[in-house]
Amino acid sequence: MKDSWGRVINYLRISVTDRCNMRCRYCMPITVPHICHEEILTYEEFLRICRVAVSLGIDRFKITGGEPLVRKGIVPFIAALKAIPGVNNVTLTTNGIYLKQVLPDLEAAGIDGVNISLDTMEEGQFRSITGVNGLHQVKDAIAACAASRIHTKINAVLMEENKDQVAALAEIAAYYPVDVRFIEIMPIGVGRNYAGPSENDMLQCLTRQYPDLHFVNEKRGNGPAVYFKSRLLKGRIGFIAANTHRFCIDCNRMRLTSTGQLKPCLCYDTAVELKPLLRAGTDFFDLEQMLVHMFTMAVSIKPKEHCFTEKNKITEYRTMNRIGG
């Protein structure tokens, strides 16, 4: 599928739940209520949507939340998604708390990659940001992933309070063959209330640590990250700088929320509702055709670019756990 701007849309991010075992302040503060279970799509409903997506040329999927590993049955769902003919890539984003114990099952399911969210290497700061104790579990998960054949990435969102963690987090890529990506905090949900360093700020810090750090023109996933390498690193350093380096010209994605909203862009509240179709009792053939129509509609209204630098124009106010991280 191509959108109105000629971009090929081949990537769908699927939020399977809004729930999480952490309360990261820039994503899902303690006061955010849960969506009732009946409003969340079933795995079969997700798979039905994915089969239609594949028929339209979407062959890459990211499983997100909330925290996807808190939902029962997630590994069989990933295996079923991976088994759909035409699916080329299925990856998972997780906070890592439960990852180590399910990693063998994820490997058996054929997972292609894992992204682990980690914003600090200091235990006290970890607890302050996430609301839980668990840094050792995340570190254990990183070590286990690095020892496996799964392509592993660390995602770090930096705010003013943890911007001093750039060097410590980058060291993960020196110790393990994993990619460490630094993400500029985006003004979505409660993220509007926080500020952090820019890509250039972080890069200046890292070039002091790794003098030979240099850009490499490598595609290391489905997203917009740019990567740098150094002879001192086993992995790569990446940046996702949505605020200071707009990359909408190459956007290839759609988002599916846990409640069945197909979102063309993270920045706006515009979405196509799929759940009413799925639960209307329509026969199989007609449902497939209607879902094709809904996908086509969603792609046709995908905007040219986001407006993160003009916060008054952002219309998406939900927290990231409800949209899909």
BELSULNOR-V345218 format. One line per field, one symbol per residue. ss: DSSP state (H for helix, E for strand, C for the rest). phi: phi as a letter, one per 30 degrees, with the letter a starting at -180 (. if undefined). psi: psi as a letter, one per 20 degrees, with the letter a starting at -180 (. if undefined). A space follows every 50 residues. Layout:
# BELSULNOR-V345218
ss = ???
phi = ???
psi = ???
This chain:
# BELSULNOR-V345218
ss = CECCCCCECCEEEEECCCCCCCCCCCCCCCCCCCCCHHHCCCHHHHHHHH HHHHHCCCCEEEEECCCHHHCCCHHHHHHHHHCCCCCCEEEEEECCCCHH HHHHHHHHHCCCEEEEECCCCCHHHHHHHHCCCCHHHHHHHHHHHHHCCC EEEEEEEECCCCHHHHHHHHHHHHHCCCEEEEEECCCCHHHHHCCCCCHH HHHHHHHHHCCCCEEECCCCCCCCCEEEECCCCCCCEEEECCCCCCCHHH CCEEEECCCCEEECCCCCCCEEECHHHHCCCCCHHHHHHHHHHHHHHHHH CCCCCCCCCCHHHCCCCCCHHHHCC
phi = .bddciddcbbbccddacdaccbdddbbddddddddeddddddddedddd ddeddcjdbbbccbbhcdddddiddeddddddddejdcabbbcbdidcde dceedddddjecabccdacacceddedddcibcledddddddddddddcd dcbccbcccddcddcedddddeddcbdbcccccddcdchddedbbadded eddddddddbecdbdbdbcclcccdcbbbbddcdcccbbccddcbebdec dbbbbcddcjcccdaddcddacdcdeddcdiddedddedddedddddddd cdddadbedbedcdcccdddddcjd
psi = qqaijjppojpppooiqiqqjrmphigmrhipqqpqhhipqrhhgghggh ggghijjojppppacbohiipqjhghggghghippiphpprppqiigjgg highhgghikphqppppoiqjpgghghhghjrpjhhhgghggggghiajp ppqpopppahhjiijggghhhhihhqmrpopppppqlpciihjqqrqrgh ghhgghhhhnhjpqqpmqokaiajqqqqrqiiphbqprpnmhgimpkhhj pjqrporhjkpophphhqjpqpohghghjikqrgghgghhhgghgggghh jprhrrlhinhiipioiqqhhhho.
